Amino acid sequence: MNNSYHTSDWYLCVFLIAKGFPLLDIDRSNRSRCQFIFDDCPELQEEVKDFWRNGAVGAQDFVMAVKKAKALLHSDSF
């Protein structure tokens, strides 16, 4: 995928979903570790930096993002 951001970090994935970034795909080609794929853009890069600086996200937003990410991870649609 061109212009995409890949991460295998579960919590970063959930943080980005909670911040409103749609998960585009999940690469499961490596059986021991999947890659979560987002559309790369300057706003996403800022949120990634914010995550590593211990940025905040609402508790309810985080819980809902965990549920959404789990559903996508266990879904056959990706």
N, C-alpha and C positions, 0 to 999 in steps of 0.2 A: 504494500500500500504506500503510495506516495504521500508525503507530508503528513505522516501519522506519528503519534507518540506511543511507544510501547513501554509497559512496565509489568513486572511480575510481582510487584508489591501490592498485596491484598488491601492494606489499609490506605495506601495512596489511591488505589482504584476507587475505594469506597468514598474517600474524601473528595475526589474529583466528581463522582456522581452526585454527592451531596451538594457540591458547588454548582451543579446544573450542567455538567459536561456529559453528553451522551456517550455511552460505551458503544463503539462501532462494531467491535468483533472481539472474539477470544481465540487466540491461536493455541491450539492444543497439540501441535506437532511434537513438542517435547513432552513425553509422558510424565516426567517428574516435575515439570513446572510450566504452567500456562502463562501466556502473555496477554495482558489486557490492552486493547488498542483503542486509542482516542484520536480524534482529529487534532492535529497540532496547530496551535495558533499562539500569538503572544500572550493572550489572556490565560491560556492553559499553562504556559511556562511560568507565569507569575504565580499562579496557584500552586504549582509544584514547588516553587521556591518557598511559598508561604507554608506549605505542609512541612517542609524540612526545618522551618523556623518555628515550628509548633503553633501554626495558625489555628484559629478557632473556626468551628462550624457548630451550628445548633445541634443540641443533643437529639431532638426529634428528627431533624434532617439526616443526621448520621444513622440513626436506627432505621429509618425508611430506606436509606441508601444501602445499608447492609442487607436488608430484605430483598431489595431489587437486585443487587449484585449476586446474591445467592441464587435467586430464581434464574437469572441469566446464566450463571455458571453451570447450573444443573439442567438447563434447558437444552433441547436438541436443535433449537433454531439457530444457534451460533456455531 
